[in-house]
Amino acid sequence: MFICKKKYFLIIENIKDIDLKSIKIFEKFIIIYRNQSKLINIEKLSIFRNQCKAKRIDFYVANDFKLMSILKADGLYISAYNTDLRMCRYKYSKYKIIGSAHNYKELKIKDIQGCSSIIYSRLFETKYKNKPGFLGLIRFNLLSRLRKEILTPLGGININNLNKMNIVNSTSLALMSEVKKKPAKIFSRLF
């Protein structure tokens, strides 16, 4: 079965994690570059950014306004652990802002920071250590009806439970670990 959403957020930590040639429908995809290491090759990242731009794929940079400006990215992604309220000054800039949250307190902070869309994590159960609990379909749908921002589910979404995404009350979905594991299978089912 196919999944039909308006936007698909692909969170990557390295530009080698994703092959842009495997993406068929370009305008629906948003790539979020989340660099955990301090070693960044600006030239390779700039080439990757230009490839995304040529294919009409939005490119966001996580938590680094300076890098976002250098790459001329489409927007800024503010992680859940980034609770700096000085980030709200960017909501009046030309850049779009996406946030990430795990609970109600973080949702309120993302409101203040000016996020137009919020990626809410853990929809399904994951196997990560030190990250117990998940929201589930029913509680996510109830929470998304109470919010004025667009909530995007993330966490535990894999090839086995991808069909359940059709009943989620969201116009988008986010993938992180499945992008690295089985990108060809996932991309063939997203429309």
Sequence and secondary structure as in RCSB ss.txt:
>XXXX:A:sequence
MFICKKKYFLIIENIKDIDLKSIKIFEKFIIIYRNQSKLINIEKLSIFRNQCKAKRIDFYVANDFKLMSILKADG
LYISAYNTDLRMCRYKYSKYKIIGSAHNYKELKIKDIQGCSSIIYSRLFETKYKNKPGFLGLIRFNLLSRLRKEI
LTPLGGININNLNKMNIVNSTSLALMSEVKKKPAKIFSRLF
>XXXX:A:secstr
  B  SEEEEEESSGGG  GGG    TTEEEEE   SS   HHHHHHHHHHHHHTT EEEEES HHHHHHHT SE
EEE TT   GGGGGGGGSSSEEEEEESSHHHHHHHHHHT SEEEEE SS    TT      HHHHHHHHHH SSE
EEEESS  TTTGGGGGGSS SEEEESHHHHH HHHHHHHB 
